[in-house]
């Protein structure tokens, strides 16, 4: 078997998610690889091979993953969530799904802890920051989601759940006339009811529609994610892992890998993650991979 | 400052329980004993008494009290004996029920309690009613009232002193604009009242007065018949100067023909271990008569006695 050429080795070390540090170190001294590696180096008109600008950007992101996962996993969960929320808010609408994820997947006390940490870190409450920085139709929903302190007991009222499933169906049907995300009843139900109750609402909904709530909400992505996180978190995790590990995954999707593995201690997440362990070992590299796999195997 | 007084040498819990049990036994009830004991114990002590009483006599102290007492005195004893979190949860729950519904009480609890006190009330609500306060408030209120009350009860406000003065300026201007257009339930008004810290709101209102000449409260008096506007006014008072709010409630309760015992009981029992002294001082300042004297004039019997004890009035 022929030895892979140095450019091929470089390519191998730097592609995928994360960076294969060992492989890199083994070929670092050799300078011939620049000529053969058009992925990373391009011939400049002044006769030298310069780093491809986009390649550097994505390299930075790949090297950063290890540091991010270390910092995130050593942090207190409350500080972690508070910082993630702040960052998501700063990044804007493309990242609002992170706000939904944290507000809906954490337990009532974990979310409360994040709110406390937010006070300490930023001298403001998360509610006020969300309310002042979000201008769009998601504002009502997102502010209410982070303010929730849901009852966590099993008690559920079937008739109420049925009525509320109907109300949701109505709002979804009228979505073109009035955005379901701004509908008072939709917001009330999704942001105040307990998770067991919402799971019951999810079941009851099937009696009135041949699709599930999440299927009917394909158009309203944020609402769909809200329902997913609250009622069927495994579906959410599966979707996020899948998107992160695809060949054409973008940076935001890949970042989700760090976020999920470093912040989720729930059995549900672990269960989903184990299904992806093979793909992770294949697509992810280096010390970053070791950390992820180590955390999943704990 | 609290008006509750606890003796420096407190009897042991078992002694207290024994005395209480004696107060219930036999013909009639020894109300004086109940007042002497429960009226001079703080929340931690009262909780311990309840726990020990149940262990010793196999009955919930509150149930025993319910059996023995009646009317206004009973309501006061019952509310007082509960610890602050449970008391708030009970009052809030009542306020969402049809016949006893009260947007004002919900707002009062949400705005005059500290962030942690409100949180404890929400936790007590979970334990007692097996649902969250937010779901009940959301379910039982509608329209503008829900729009205001839901954020108020869900808030976990920042409690530090950090204030952003330029934000105060911007928001004072915003409020002035909305109020001038009578847009009292506008999203931005709700945002300020429902999420900002009390210190920040205070700074905003100070700026409002500096800039526009009027106290925001004056500008919120446009329509005396507008219930929602009245609620917004009270919300502002509760957030920024609660003692003035409570003084007004007490004054109205006492001056009302026949007295509003519900309000009187609620204010005395919920503030005695917090800031009733400040409220009483405000009452005297505003009405030229001590609160205790007004209580004596307006109430009687054991109800009056316990009110006075809780208001710090030393009985001879």
Interface residues (C-beta under 8 A of the other chain):
Chain A: X112 X115 X116 X119 X123 X124 X125 X127 X128 X131 X132 X139 X143 X144 X147 X148 X149 X150 X151 X152 X153 X155 X184 X188 X191 X192 X193 X194
Chain B: X119 X122 X123 X126 X130 X131 X132 X133 X134 X135 X138 X139 X146 X150 X151 X154 X155 X156 X157 X158 X159 X160 X162 X187 X191 X194 X195 X196 X197
